[in-house]
Amino acid sequence: MFVWSRLSSSQWTDSWGERFSGHSGAVITLIPGRKTVRVEVYCAEKKEALAIQQQFGGTVRSVRARNWAVHRVAVPPPVVVRDALLVCSDSDKKKRASLAKLHPRRSVISIPPDMAFGTGHHATTASVLRLLVDFSKSRKGKAWTLCDLGTGSGVLAIAAAKLGATDIFGCDFDPHAVRVALHNVRRNRVRDVRIEEADVLHWKSGRRYDCVAANLFSDVLIAAFPKIARLTKPGGTVLVSGILKSQAAECLRAGEEAGLKFDTIITRGKWVTARGGRE
């Protein structure tokens, strides 16, 4: 077994928790007497730990296998999203079929825990999923498109396909996240979904979308808002999340300066999600 670790300011505790949400080997420890946390991810394979190190710095070391079991957690329960979706962590087909029978009106999405965040259990992802369901109902009977920036596990792109979107594009700067998202797209057998590796701050698109979802850290959102506005069709909808409550005012103000107007702001714990649009 191997563990990747690094020290970080405690103000980023929730951000690290979101980044490794669903990873059974992730551990975040507050260092007593200091405004610092130790972030660790226990991995069965060295190459996985090295991939995290390449992305976030830190160190990698080998550990005894017995340490691994200490940090494993139970599979989280399914997430029910309105009357339309159910997001589960089960990869077993029989278990998913059983859930489908228990929830006949909901489309079941399977997102097994992985390094890529976005299992649907974190407050940010769950809030965007609910707003995406609401948006799909407003477009019932009409074709609509989605751009998912920072797609992570691909759960929002997959949900859009289940909700009736006809053209879906998702991107992430993390190549591991892209591989996971593509695997999840195939696992859930959805069509019209394209996933690519791209940095939102440098990626260029020649088209606009009916809905743009961006579940990103607030500093990335601030820099990306002009591009997000350009990606959104006039009258289109923007869903943003990944914003710490302490950073929400500054972040959303940057969005408004870029030409967006927010009509719904949702706060869950330390996290803020907002819905807006471009006139």
C-alpha positions in Angstrom: 0.0 0.0 0.0 1.0 3.6 -0.6 -0.1 6.9 0.9 0.1 10.4 -0.7 0.2 13.3 1.8 0.7 17.0 2.1 0.1 19.8 4.5 -2.4 22.6 3.7 -4.0 25.6 5.3 -7.1 24.6 7.3 -9.2 27.1 5.3 -9.0 24.6 2.4 -10.3 21.7 4.5 -13.7 21.6 2.8 -12.1 22.0 -0.7 -9.9 19.0 -0.1 -12.9 17.1 1.2 -14.8 17.8 -2.0 -11.8 17.0 -4.2 -11.5 13.5 -2.7 -15.2 13.0 -1.9 -16.0 9.3 -2.2 -12.4 8.0 -2.1 -12.3 5.4 0.6 -8.7 6.1 1.4 -8.9 9.8 1.9 -8.1 11.2 5.4 -8.0 14.8 6.5 -6.5 15.5 9.9 -6.4 18.8 11.8 -2.9 19.4 13.4 -3.5 20.5 17.0 -2.3 24.1 17.8 -1.9 25.0 14.2 -4.1 26.3 11.4 -3.0 23.4 9.3 -4.4 20.1 8.1 -2.7 17.0 6.8 -4.3 15.6 3.7 -3.7 11.9 3.0 -4.9 9.5 0.4 -4.2 5.8 0.9 -3.9 3.9 -2.5 -3.6 0.2 -3.4 -1.3 1.0 -6.3 1.8 3.3 -6.3 0.9 4.8 -9.7 -2.4 6.2 -8.3 -0.5 7.9 -5.4 2.0 9.3 -7.9 -0.8 10.6 -10.1 -2.1 12.6 -7.1 1.4 13.8 -6.3 1.9 15.0 -9.9 -1.3 17.0 -9.6 -1.1 18.4 -6.1 2.6 18.1 -5.0 3.2 16.5 -1.6 5.0 13.2 -0.9 4.4 9.5 -1.5 5.5 6.7 0.7 4.8 3.0 1.2 2.8 1.8 4.2 1.9 -1.6 5.6 -1.2 -3.1 4.2 -2.8 -3.3 7.7 -3.0 0.6 7.8 -5.2 0.6 4.7 -8.2 -1.1 6.4 -8.2 1.5 9.2 -9.1 4.2 6.7 -11.7 2.5 4.6 -15.3 3.7 5.0 -18.7 2.2 4.2 -20.3 2.7 0.8 -22.6 5.8 1.2 -26.4 5.4 0.7 -28.1 6.4 -2.6 -28.9 10.1 -3.1 -32.4 10.9 -4.2 -32.7 13.9 -6.4 -36.3 15.3 -6.6 -38.6 12.8 -8.3 -36.3 12.3 -11.3 -32.9 10.8 -10.3 -31.3 8.4 -7.8 -27.4 8.4 -7.6 -25.9 5.3 -6.1 -22.3 4.0 -5.6 -23.2 0.4 -6.5 -21.5 -1.1 -9.5 -23.3 -4.4 -9.1 -26.0 -4.7 -11.8 -28.4 -6.7 -9.6 -28.2 -4.1 -6.8 -28.9 -1.3 -9.4 -31.8 -3.2 -10.8 -33.2 -3.6 -7.3 -33.0 0.1 -6.7 -34.7 0.8 -10.1 -37.6 -1.4 -9.0 -37.9 0.5 -5.7 -37.8 3.9 -7.5 -39.7 3.3 -10.8 -40.1 7.0 -11.5 -36.4 7.8 -11.1 -33.5 7.2 -13.4 -30.7 5.3 -11.6 -27.1 6.7 -12.0 -24.2 4.6 -10.9 -21.1 6.5 -9.8 -18.7 4.2 -7.9 -16.4 6.1 -5.5 -13.1 7.2 -7.1 -10.4 9.9 -6.9 -12.5 12.1 -9.2 -15.0 14.0 -7.0 -18.7 14.2 -7.8 -20.5 11.1 -6.5 -23.6 13.2 -5.8 -23.2 13.0 -2.0 -21.4 16.2 -1.5 -23.5 19.3 -0.8 -22.2 21.1 -3.9 -22.9 18.3 -6.4 -26.3 17.5 -4.8 -27.4 21.1 -5.1 -26.5 21.4 -8.7 -28.2 18.1 -9.5 -31.5 19.4 -8.0 -31.2 22.7 -10.0 -30.5 20.6 -13.1 -33.7 18.6 -12.6 -35.6 21.9 -12.2 -34.1 23.3 -15.4 -34.9 20.1 -17.4 -38.6 20.4 -16.3 -38.6 24.0 -17.6 -37.4 22.6 -21.0 -39.8 19.7 -21.2 -40.7 19.0 -24.8 -37.8 21.1 -26.1 -34.3 20.1 -27.0 -31.6 21.5 -24.8 -27.8 21.4 -24.4 -25.4 21.3 -21.5 -21.7 22.3 -21.0 -20.3 20.8 -17.8 -17.1 22.6 -16.7 -15.0 20.6 -14.2 -17.0 17.4 -14.9 -15.1 15.3 -12.3 -16.9 11.9 -12.3 -19.2 13.0 -15.1 -22.3 12.8 -12.9 -23.8 16.1 -14.1 -23.3 15.2 -17.7 -24.8 11.8 -17.2 -27.7 13.3 -15.3 -28.4 15.7 -18.1 -28.5 12.8 -20.6 -31.0 11.0 -18.3 -33.1 14.2 -18.1 -33.4 14.6 -21.8 -30.5 16.8 -23.0 -29.6 16.1 -26.6 -26.0 17.4 -26.7 -23.7 17.3 -23.7 -20.1 18.4 -23.4 -18.0 17.9 -20.3 -14.3 18.8 -19.6 -11.8 18.5 -16.8 -8.2 19.4 -16.5 -7.4 16.2 -14.6 -6.7 13.3 -17.0 -7.7 10.8 -14.4 -11.0 12.5 -13.9 -11.6 12.3 -17.7 -10.9 8.6 -17.7 -13.3 8.0 -14.8 -16.0 10.2 -16.4 -15.7 8.3 -19.7 -15.9 5.0 -17.9 -19.0 6.2 -16.0 -20.7 7.4 -19.2 -20.2 3.9 -20.6 -21.4 2.3 -17.4 -24.6 4.2 -17.4 -25.2 3.7 -21.1 -26.0 7.3 -22.0 -25.6 8.9 -25.4 -24.8 12.3 -26.7 -22.1 12.9 -24.1 -18.6 14.1 -25.0 -15.9 14.3 -22.3 -12.5 15.9 -23.0 -9.4 16.9 -21.1 -9.3 20.7 -21.0 -8.4 23.5 -18.7 -11.4 25.8 -18.5 -9.2 28.9 -18.3 -7.5 28.1 -21.7 -10.1 26.0 -23.5 -11.9 27.7 -26.4 -15.3 26.9 -27.7 -17.1 28.2 -30.8 -20.6 27.5 -29.6 -23.1 28.3 -26.9 -25.2 26.2 -24.6 -28.7 26.3 -23.1 -27.2 25.4 -19.7 -23.7 25.8 -18.4 -22.8 24.0 -15.1 -19.5 24.8 -13.3 -18.7 23.1 -10.1 -15.3 24.6 -9.5 -13.3 26.3 -6.7 -14.2 30.0 -6.3 -10.9 31.3 -7.5 -11.3 29.3 -10.8 -14.8 30.5 -11.2 -13.8 34.1 -10.7 -11.3 33.8 -13.5 -13.6 31.8 -15.7 -16.8 33.8 -15.5 -16.2 35.9 -18.7 -15.9 32.6 -20.6 -18.9 31.1 -18.8 -21.0 34.1 -19.9 -19.8 33.7 -23.5 -20.7 30.0 -23.4 -24.3 30.7 -22.3 -27.0 31.4 -24.9 -29.0 34.6 -24.4 -31.8 33.5 -22.0 -29.7 30.5 -20.9 -29.1 29.2 -17.4 -25.8 29.0 -15.4 -25.4 26.7 -12.4 -22.3 27.4 -10.3 -21.1 25.6 -7.2 -17.9 24.7 -5.2 -18.0 28.1 -3.5 -17.2 28.5 0.2 -19.7 30.7 2.0 -16.9 33.0 3.1 -16.0 33.6 -0.6 -19.5 33.7 -2.1 -20.0 37.5 -2.2 -16.8 38.1 -4.0 -17.3 35.2 -6.4 -20.8 36.0 -7.4 -20.0 39.7 -7.8 -17.4 38.6 -10.3 -20.1 36.7 -12.2 -22.4 39.7 -12.3 -19.5 41.9 -13.6 -19.1 39.3 -16.4 -22.8 39.8 -17.4 -24.6 37.1 -15.4 -27.5 37.6 -13.0 -28.1 35.2 -10.2 -31.7 34.7 -9.0 -31.3 31.7 -6.7 -28.6 31.2 -4.0 -28.5 28.0 -1.9 -26.3 27.6 1.2 -25.7 24.1 2.6 -23.3 24.1 5.5 -20.1 26.0 4.3 -21.0 25.7 0.6 -22.9 27.9 -1.7 -24.5 27.0 -5.0 -26.1 29.6 -7.3 -28.4 29.7 -10.4 -28.3 32.5 -12.8 -28.4 33.4 -16.4 -27.5 35.6 -19.3 -30.0 38.0 -20.7 
